[in-house]
Amino acid sequence: MSLPITVGAEAVGTVCLTGDPEEVRCFGLVVRRQTEILLEEAALLRSRLLHERAVDDCVRDIALYDPEVVDAETVEARMAELGADPRIPRTAVVLDVRAGGVSRMSLLRTVREVFGSVQDVTGELAAGRYAVLHASVGRPERLVERCSALVERLGERHGADARCGIGEPGRGVAGTHASYRDAALALRAGPRLEPDGRVFAVADLRVPQLVASVVRHERDRYAAAVLTGLRERADWPVLRETLIAWAEGGFQLVRTAERLAVHRNTLLYRLAKIEELSGRGLREPRTAMAMYLACLADALRVTDH
């Protein structure tokens, strides 16, 4: 006897058995049903893989968007096909995840637990690098909190070392692409300025972003001219950290000491040392700002690779 195997409404094969029909029919029905289940699961898996590939392609389209090469309407149509409304504002979140031996899908599931809105688009840009095109709602600080929770969850669940860059909201393909670029820059520059940090918002890095936009050769020339007598020292990283904190602390001793987590006298010693080595007075805002920008240029050198 033979029993047809169907997937949906389509017959895709048969189960053929020999013997007394009454004796083999029940066995044949079981074999047919198990075969149909396996085929349905295979089709579902293939559909999911195709969907994941389409999501990844959509995220890459945004990340690499160039209006001279790709029409914005084409990208918007792809987003709409995935159920993502291209008209709503989105904030890009870029993740770098180091998690040896953890599968891509496992990491994506964890990311989507935190960014689970039907309008959030999450995909893989490259091995270990992911992007979320987050539908922007609520206050920006809530997004920072959510990213911090995600980084913590990735560490607890997968033993992953993760860092996160956050852009600012953008509307449409061009705006979302700009948000992605901001998030990527925050992820590049943030760890250089705050090595122990894990979440970096571009809104807090606008001055470093401006410095990074200058041609590298000119940045290096500027830093070399302003920081003469300092960069060659073994303790330069500490002195650079002090100069950056001095400017970002509003040139106030108490606030700067708190930012550096050092005693006020330690800060005074460092500032006096910098003034002696550089021959520049740090109490003069114009001089201090010039040295601050030079320190940022120096700290950002390795982010140009």
Buried (B, 14 or more C-beta within 10 A) or exposed (E): BEBEBEBEEEEEBBBEBEEEEEEBBEEBEEBBEEBBEEBEEEEEEEEEEEEBEBBBEBBBBBBEBEEEEEEBEEBBEBBEEBEBEBEBBBBBBBBBBEBEEBEBEEBBEBBEEBBEEEBBBBBBBEEBBBBBBBBBEEEBEEBBEBBEEBBBBBBEBBEBBBBBBBBBBBBBBBBBBBBBBBBBBBBBBBBBBBEEEBBBBBBBBEBBBEBBEBEEEEBBEBBEEBBBEBBEEEEBEBBBBBBBBBBBBEBEBEBBBBBBEBEEEEBEEBBEBBBEBBEBEBEEEEBBEBBBBBBBBBBBEEBEE
